[in-house]
Amino acid sequence: MSSVRYYRRLLRVFFNYKRGKTVLPYLPVRLWIETTSICNLRCVMCPNKDLKKEEKGFMDPALFRKIVDEARGFVFDANLIHRGEGLLHPDFPSLAEYAHAAGIRTKFHTNATLLDEDMSRRLIGAGLDQISFSFDGYDKKTYESIRINADFEKTLRNIVRFLEIKKEMRSRKPYAVFELINFPDLYKDEGGRRRKEFLKNFRGLPLDRLEIKEMHNWAGELGQGRPKKKYIPCTFLWQALVIFWDGAVLPCTQDFHGYYTLGNVREETLARIWNSEKMVRLREKVLRRDIADLETCSRCDRLWRDQLLGVPKEYLWKFLFRRMP
């Protein structure tokens, strides 16, 4: 998709959101496709460890291809991840390659514990557009106190080796992001000394960005979150959809347990679900601030954030300035 078309579509989303339109004349610009809900870690800030047995599984490759075939005409990018660790899916590289071949920009988030040399080469060869390494911590004690069941040295070696392979292959993609969540009590770092020392591990390697993300409360799954400020209707309902491994379609990534399922892509199309009665009613309720009976929205801290022109600043920044190269 050209830059002109990309920004034209963003403007269309923005104007329909600002005008409070609930039946939208366009289809979602991005998807979250959960290839698996299973994870090999038990991180302190993630509710994945609380998933019930029936909530865990792997997406059927045939279902994945159905989703991609539907979305290829209107989706700009797809996050091939949600609640689990995607590299646990035995067919993940081929799924990423299928989405890439369909012209969809593919983004992937991984804890990197399973990122061995063979997998690294397969992911780069699959045409993955962006990869984010979720790490947390500049030292072994901090990292392993957050990323339960992970090994600091091994995971760091996996990431470094991935970047070395990317350099050896002279591949511009995937755009590589190193992500840390801001744990203020754990990241006390006089003059940034620990951070500078840690980043020496990536000297001369094609790491494109370091990003420190603010914590959120997973719609009440992890406490109350940030203090309430000004209410902002959630922009997510005007631009994206989330698909669980079993085909259930959700309106938002924060609905971790699927309290508000819109339908199932096994039986319905994404286009039909996008402007379904249930989705339209949800947009109406969020616009009216009538969210008390919504399990996820009523507890979510993302409806109370710093905003500019009625749009959360973090979304506006990412949409306008962090479009993948």
Secondary structure, DSSP 8 states (H G I E B T S, - for coil): --HHHHHHHHHHHHHHHHTT-SS-SS--SEEEE-SB---S---TT-GGGG--GGG--B--HHHHHHHHHHHTTT-SEEE--SSS-GGGSTTHHHHHHHHHHTT-EEEEEE--TT--HHHHHHHHHTT--EEEEE---SSHHHHHHHSTT--HHHHHHHHHHHHHHHHHTT---SEEEEEEE--TTT---GGGHHHHHHHGGGTTS---EEEEE----TTTTTS--S---SB---GGGGTEEEE-TTSEEES-TT-TT-SS--EETTTS-HHHHHT-HHHHHHHHHHHHT--TT-TTGGG-GGGB--EETTEEHHHHHHHHH----
